[in-house]
Amino acid sequence: MEVLVPIADMRQWSRAQLQRGARIGFVPTMGALHAGHLSLVQRARQLADRVVVSIFVNPTQFDNQQDLATYPRTLDEDLALCRQAGVDVVWTPETAEMYPDGYCTFVEMYGPLTDKLCAIARPGHFRGVCTVVTKLLAVVRPDVAIFGQKDLQQALIVSRMVADLNLGVEIVVAPTVRDRDGLALSSRNRRLTPAMRAKALALPRGLELARRAYRGGETESRKLIEIVAEEVLVNEGVDLDYCDVVSLPGFQEAERADDRCVLAAAVFVDGVRLIDHVPLAGEAIPVAIDDDERA
Ligand code: AMP
């Protein structure tokens, strides 16, 4: 496995692969890798001849400087995991080279994907995401790039952007990997103490209760959102940032839920922000729910 840092080295490696006719699969990450990231690597290996993982904590997508400062950084472990997973190249560009003095170009999206949820809760976040993903794709020049469903709004925005800008990369969305207790794996979970983690379970529990209510016939989105909010807000120190029912593929808010809809929610657990997206027609989340108590 090669570890590349300068943009020119990454570009040169990709050019050589393309000349050989090899298909490149790409998994962009911010590091602190976990089994969710590795599932994207496995998918990339199935879809391409060579796999590149980028690790770059992109400053332009952080709306909160404290979050950027405390974002977990575990490069040695990350490299070991990538090596085990059969990654060909880990690219760790430097911030000073990605955003040198005088940098002034950004990619901004307008429309239904960027007028709600994380776009409102984190001003400028998707502008940073669109900008960095465009730059990463321009250097790596992959045939296919894999994104996670946990961050579905991001994956849909990237798909739209790649189509709108004719970037010619296939975007694949891979399912969310969860811990055994139902919590979606996330780099930020490393910042949860055991007590915070126990409280964080209210998020997957609330989403699963709402999903079950939908399966049981409740189609009023307001009611489904209330179920999530009630489950989350009984926990001291857990705040609901947003919860909504959005319909795919357009990502419009839906008053009435149907099988095309996804429950999207973000919470703060003592200041640590966690998000999740759950398809109403999807699989159950493996949360512990005392069914007698809920009956
Ligand atoms: P991040 O390092 O958080 O920027 O995430 C890099 C990629 O991994 C994004 O496409 C995420 O959606 C994806 N990802 C993060 N967590 C998970 C998870 N639990 N399951 C699947 N994909 C994930």
Residues whose N, C-alpha, C, O or C-beta is under 5 A from the ligand:
A	BS01	AMP	P28 T29 M30 G31 G36 H37 I146 F147 G148 Q149 K150 D151 A174 P175 T176 V177 A184 L185 S186
